Amino acid sequence: MAGTLKEHQPMKGLVDADAGKEIERLHTAGKTIREIANSVRLSRRVVHRYVTRWVRERGSGAVSGTVPCPAHNKPGEPNS
């Protein structure tokens, strides 16, 4: 059988338990997504998706302001 939807989510297997705890700790400490990604050696996208899901599950609001968005950079700023 196909199983449940939760079994097929793209985050499964990308972030192990130790990295998840470190992401949560760094996010709580006020680090940016980029700083967290560099620290745990994961992509910014994976870290952002993990933090967004974690914040949503905790029910403590949005992640706004912590995610660098290359599409909104000022002219002359690098995209990464």
Secondary structure, DSSP 4 states (H G I P E B T S, - for coil): ----GGGG-TTTTTS-HHHHHHHHHHHHTT--HHHHHHHHT--HHHHHHHHHHHHHHHT----TTSS--GGGPPTT----
